[in-house]
Amino acid sequence: MNIAPAPPPDTDSSALADAWKQCLDAAGVEASQILAGLADAHAAELAAHFYKVMMNDARASRSMSHDQVRVRLQPAMQRWVRDLLRATSDNVEQLIANQRVIGDVHARVGIPVDLVTRGTRVLKQRLFQLIGEQAGHGEAAHTAIASLTASFDIALEGMTLAYSNARERSSRTDAAYRLFSLVQNVSTERERQRALLLDWENTLLYALAAQGDLGSFQTLARSEFGLWFNHKGIPSFGESSETRQISGLIQDVDQLLQHTLQQDSDPAARTAQLQEVRSKVSQIRTLLGMLFERIGELDAGCDALTNLLNRRFLPTVLRREIELAEKSGDSFAVLLLDLDHFKAINDEHGHEAGDRSLQHVAGILSQFTRGSDYVFRYGGEEFVVVLVAVEERQAMVIADGLCRRLVDTPVTLADGQLLPISASIGVALYDGHPDYERVMARADAAMYQAKKQGRNRVVLGSDALPAAPGRTALRRD
């Protein structure tokens, strides 16, 4: 349960705070002392008990590892328990704000509400038992139980409210993302993917004609077409019977390559199996054409100046990549680029030169990344590149290449003058944490270090780097 800077208060939060204050004021000094004593003596035990219950559920174990629980989550839970048991009328507003932040984090990570509700239920049961053991069953103990119940229930209500709002925002954005489809030029993208699929098929035919061993032949799933379909095609088109059929056909083709289309196969059987592969690839082409026909030329979500994606869809993309990484075991990387001395460009050459520079950089990023990758204008002079299915070495090679390419390709201004340009780039690899804000924060910290170290360079992010000043969460609007 991470606590970040709190959002501004709203009407719902004010009502919760008023209700919480009334319960705390009614509890009295003796009951408050009982709860404070439990906070001091049993917070660690209660946190361990909470996560023991949580980790017994497969849905929770998918979202968090035992190391994350031990190192980061249990200490945070201890603080949360202590804060609730020591709650006073003076700090209720801050506690409510904290619950909203926690609910937002749970929504981003995808922790089901019923798991959190179950965890708080078992915590209350254990606390009731401790109150009985330490304070007996007199009036003070009953008052402490009532106050404890109110604090936990109101905290959970605040979390759930924030969780529901965040999930609703995410659902709206995901729906808009599918409509937008990430394909700015449908006809061009359709022909490009058809050509990539045909190129893969022709390469296979040449390899077979040469009697080569297909043991090292690139599978269809790992081909440029396969990466595009898995990382962009499915979220663009949306889950449907056609996308599921294409996924199944890709798996079928790769199984044939792995198990049957080998050099020592019977020639007649190999020919029959090759025809089966070609038939399946033909079915993929047909289904792909049907999907493209449903997509319109939509501009919402596109940055007007650079024609890149804007940051609106970045959370959707990152959630999707985390889901794919968990399923496949692959990793992905985020590159955060900030143009160096951009204010000086605007001040010395005018905003038209600044706009030309942004368009120039957008063109380079689009040209020298793969079709399966994502390029966003993050805001101002910042860009984000999401590199799919890469390891650390590949991500650094790509980032270094982009950094050099920018320096080697100056911007041509309206009067023909060549304007040098460079960028500071922070690179962050997905580390298995289910919250996409974590990888963004590490990329931001790395980019800030690249600036501090002299600009025009690439820095790899790690948890050891200090957070970038003014780091804010991704907008979810």
Buried (B, 14 or more C-beta within 10 A) or exposed (E): BBBBEBEEBEEBBEEBBEBBBEBBEEBBEBBBBBBBBBBEEBBBBBBBBBBEBBBEBEEBEEBBBEEBBEEBBBBBBBBBBBBBBBBEEEEBBBBBBBBBBBBBBBBBBBBBBEBBEBBBEBBBEBBBEBBEEBBEEEEBBBBBBBBBBBBBBBBBBBBBBBBEBBBEBBEEBBEBBBBBBBBBEBEEBBEBBBEBBEEBBEEBEEBBEEEEEBEEBBBBBEBBBBBBBBBBBBBBBBEBEBBEBBBEBBBBBBEBBEEBBEEEBEEEEBEEBBEBBBEBBEBBBEBBEEBBEEBEEBEEBBBEEBBBBBBBBBBBBBBBBBEBBBEEEBBBBBBBBBBBBBEEBBEEBEEEBBEBBBBBBBBBBBEBBBBBBBBBBBEEBBBBBBBBBBEEEEBBEBBBEBBEBBEEBBBEBEEEEEBBBBBBBBBBBBEBBBBBBBBBBBBBBBBBBBBEEEBBBBBBBEEEBEEBEEBEBBEBE
